[in-house]
Amino acid sequence: MDDEQLRLRALQQLLFTSSPVATTPSGRLFDQFEAEWQFTILEILRQLRKQLSDYLPLQIEYKIARSEQSLDPSDATVEALSNEFVNQSTLEEKFHRSTSKFRKFKFALRDKKRASKIVQGFTEWNDRVQRNLELILLRVKLLGNPLGLRTLQSDDNAVVLGLSQKAGLQQILKDKDSIKDMRLPRDAIVLANEKLAHMGVAVLKSKPARKLVEYQRFAPVDGKPHKTDVESMNQLAALLKEATRAEFRAFRCAGFFEDVGHNQWGILFDIPSGVSTAGVFSLMDAYKTQKPTLGERFKLCHDLSSTLAAFHVVGWLHKSLRSDVILFFNHRTSNTTPESTKYEPSIFGFEYARPTAKITSGYYDDIPERNIYRHPLRQGKPQTTFQRIHDIYALGVLLLEIGLWTPVKALIGTSGMSLEPDAIARRLSQHAEVNLPVKVGNRFRDVTMRCLSGDFGVEEDDKDETRLQEAFSKYVVDVLGSAAANL
């Protein structure tokens, strides 16, 4: 809880105190936002204040230690949410005039009887306000322009919130010439005769610690990878080296090497401290061997959707989400148990990931078992530039699988694997419409159908697709998070 209170304090200070990030006369970043965004953030922050008020009596009852970072509901930094910084009645009037589409948030959380539930809810509301803030920063061009990126990278509150790392990731995407070459010589790597799910194992001769190896195919030109493929691979490695925050659910990249004889890259990943590779399994394996509770499945879906949102906000598309590249490891730390982290996903499979600005080129596959996770326009040889909505479709397929706890290949059937892409999509939608309400309820069905159909009610958008990202956060991530928190 102390970490979450520290995050809330950093959010408030970034929004409501004078900051070099802001370009308004008041010097407050909050004043730079449109009325509807101000209203949304204040409503979520008020809910956080209520959660904090609920938590304090339990903190006393259960003798939970308070740290110096703990907030108090009567603290000026929290009390300021009501009156000190904003005239709420004026703001509400501005809000109702500014938009007819945006509906006022209505929050209804059950009274929490256990401190752990309150902490979970507090974390979810913190996540919500931060996701909204990141999209606002994109909208007002603080994320996405060189000056804004440099400012966020050096701001103490932005560091606490992870905004500095996201600014750094955007910098990698926008300036590939400044990226350090992460290629390693092939003779510096020793491959082990060991497999972990779809991954291999290797060690560097200079550093004996074991690494995971994931392979990515490339289309050779005169027996070697094309220059653009080398640049894209180096950019991907740099991104995965820097994307170390838990929200990205990715292992840190230690470099990559060329396996020219097999026309593939080998991407090396560090194995984090406290993570055991013994008994690792993929989501595809889990459908046969595991029996998670309904709450665990909802949390898994929320984890995957929030991770996708984290990648999308910095402009990076995964491009190959499917159940065999989502892995589960044993986490052994002083604060966790094997059971509590059993379904914490780690995401791999970045073999086709690229910045959104790059044009698809080079190697592609037409493997039916992979095509069924892809948007109809992206199956086989790509016919259109990859977009965020295509990643969201793949997430919809995963939600369908997890909701029914059945791999999509089994849902389609052997005969269905040879159907045309649009026919496969229709069959998946039929399964979602008919079978999900019985297994996981109507809300889960609605979220899945929205992802599969791509219908988020967005008619016009900017180049960063901030309105699509806002709708995805509201109708997918937030809904799954609320459901998971209340199961």
Secondary structure, 3 states (H helix, E strand, C coil): CHHHHHHHHHHHHHHHCECCCCCCCCCEHHHHCCHHHHHHHHHHHHHHHHHHHHHHHHHHHCCCCCCCCCCCCCCHHHHCCCCCCCCHHHHHHHHHHHCCCCCCCCCCCCCCCCHHHHHHHHHHHHHHHHHHHHHHHHHCCCCCCHHHHHHHHHCHHHHHHCHHHHHHHHHHHHCHHHCCCCECCHHHEEEEEEEECCEEEEEECCEEEEEEEEEEECCEECCEECHHHHHHHHHHHHHHHHCCCHHHCCCCEEEEEEEHHHCEEEEEEECCCCEEEEEEEEHHHHHHHCCCCHHHHHHHHHHHHHHHHHHHHCCEECCCCCHHHEEEEEECCCCCCCCCCCCCEEECCHHHCEECCCCCCCCCCCCHHHHCCCCHHHCCCCCCCCCHHHHHHHHHHHHHHHHHCCCHHHHHCCHHHHCCHHHHHHHHHHHHHHHHHHHHCHHHHHHHHHHHHCCCCCCCCCCCCHHHHHHHHHHHHHHHHHHHHCC
